[in-house]
């Protein structure tokens, strides 16, 4: 696991890490021991071995990072469901966090709750088997689709890097708010600006201002982060 060098536009209280995953290896015993009974039960229900590796390694790494901040034992951390079911630590003023995994990597972000109200991250492998044009019609608003179609070569499909860069930006924003992604895909538009900053437009009432940024990612992956500042920040 390595810390990411984050863009200057991000608040200094946010940190992020990239976790490489060996999907062919057994689930690490030291990771399994950090999970509580419910976390183990959920992992055991996953049908594919690689999904269990992703789930267990990501949760164990998250616990280690949070425990280091709090100076607690990783196995002692307890999570609960916050608004809209988004996981959070069952402790007042605990750090905010979010995780994502795809392919052979996981992405973890943590922020100080005094400055950051909530975080969202997403990382996606550029899966070449997906029908990106059809997915764009399902996932993106008219303005987002117009941008993606403008990126195509005449007669060609949407280039995967542009599609996935747009997708991770949108999912990171929706995960930051903690709302259901399928129900809100067409209520939020996210566009990348010069330098990687994200511009967010939506028709939702009561949302705090949203900020976002693209992140460095391994070859054939895209990643993004979004956050809402705490009202007192």
N, C-alpha and C positions, 0 to 999 in steps of 0.2 A: 504494500500500500504506500502510495507516495502523495504528498501534499501538492495541490495544484498551485501554480503561480497565477493568481487571479488578477483580472483587469483592475486598473486604478479606479474605475467607475463604481466598483463594489464597495459597500461600507467595510471598514476595517475589522468589524466584529464578526464577519463571515469568513469561514474557512471551508475548504473543500478538499476531498481526497479521491484519487482514482485507485480502484482495487482490481488488479488482474486476477482472473479466475481460471483455474485448471479444471475444466469441466469433466475430464476423464478420470481425475483422481477421486479416491474415496472422500466422503465428507470428513473433514478434519476432526479428530476426537476432541482437541482443545476448543474448537468452535462449538461442537455439540454440547459440551459441558456447560457453556455459558447460557444456553437457552433454558427457559423455564418449561414447565410441563405443557402449557398451551402452545408455546412456540414449537416444541418438538412434535406435538400432535399434528399441527398444521403442516410442518415439513414432511412428515411421514405420509401425509395424504397426497403429496405431489407425485404424479405418476412417473415422471421422467427424472432420471438421475441428475441430469444437468440442472434441472429446475431446483432440486433439493440442494445442490451445491451452491447455486446462486443465493437461494433464500437463507441458508444457514450461515454461509460465509459473510454475507452482507449484514445480517442481524448481529452476528458476533462482533464484527468489526465496528459497527455502530456502537455497540455497548462498550467496547474498549475505548473508543474516542470520547464518548460521553462521560464514562467513568474517570478518565484522565482529567477532564475539565472539572468534574465535581469532587475528585479525590475520593471516590468510592470504589468498591469492588464491582467489576462488571456484572457478575452474576446476580448482584443485589438489585439491579435496576428493574423497575416495574413500569410497564407502559399501560396507557389507557386510551380509550377512543375519545378524541376531542370532537368539536363540531364537525358534522358531516362524516364522522367516523375516522377522521385523520388521526393517526397515532401521535401521542405525546407522552412525555414523562409524567408520572403521577406525583409530581412535586411542584410546589409553587416556585415561580421564577426560574424554572429549569431551562436550559438552552432549548431553542427551537431547532428542528432538524428535518431533513427529508432525504430519501434515498431513491435510487433507480438502478436497474441492471438490465443489460441486454448483451447478447452474445457472450463474449469472454471478459466483460468488464462490469464493475459496479461503480457508481458515483455516490458519494456521501457528502452532504453539506450540513454545517452546524453554525448557528448564530446565537449571539447573546440576546436573551429575551428583553433586556432593558432597551435595546436599540432596534431589534428586528421583531416584528409581530408574527411573521410566518415566512417560511421558505418553501420553494419548490424546485426540484431539479429533474432533468431527464437526460438520458443517454440512449442512443439508438444505433444499432448496427445497420448498415446500408444493405438491407436484404434485397438482392437482385431478382428474387422470384416474385416480388409483389407487383401488382398492377397499379402503378403509381397514379396514372391518370384517373382511374376509377376511385382510388382512395382520396384523391384531391377533391373530387366532387362530393364525397361523403364528409370529409374532415374540415374543409376550409370554407371561409366566407368568400363572397364574390370578389372582394378586393385582394384577398390572399391568392385566390385562383388566378386572377388577372396577372399578378406578379409571376406566378409559377409558369403560366402559359407563355409569358413573354420571354422566359428563359429557355424555351425549347428551340432546337434547330428546326427549320422548316420540315414538316412531315415527321418529326421525331417525337419521342416521349419526353415527359418532364425529366430532366437530369436528376439522378438520385441525390447528389449532394445538396441541391437546392430544395428538393422535397423534404429531406430529413432535417435540414437546417430549420426549415419552417415548422416542421412537426415538433421537434424538441422544444422550440421556443414556445409554441402554443401549449404543449403539455406541461412545461415547467410553470407557466403562468396559472393554468387551471389547478395544478397541484399546490401551488402557493396559496391559492384561495381555499382549496380543500373542497371543491364542489365536484359533482359527478361530471366526468369528462364527456361522455356521449351526449348528455343533455345540454351541454353548454358550448359545443363546438362552433355553433353558428351564432352565438351571442357575443363572442370575443374575437377580435382581429388582432393579430400580432405581426409586426413587420420589423425586420432588421434594419437598423440605420448604419450610417458610416461609423466604423470603429467597433461594430458588434453590439451596440446598445439596442434594446428592444423598445419599440413604440407600441403601446397597448391601447386599444379602443374597445369599449364595451357599452352595453345598455343596462348594466346591473346597478341597482340602488344599494347604497350602504357599503360598498366596497371601499377600503382604503386605497390610496393611490398605489399603483403597481409599477415596479421597476424590473428590468430584466437585462440579461446580457448573454451572448454566446460564450462558450468556454472552449478551451483547447481540448482536443479529443484525439485518440489514436487514429491511424489511417483507417478509412472506411467506416468511421463512426462520426456522429455529431452529438453535441451536448450543449445544454443551456441551463441557466439558473434564473429564477425570478424571486422577488421578495417584496414584502410590504413593511415599511418602517413602522415602528411602534408610534402611537399617537404622541407620546411625550418626547420622541427623539427629534 
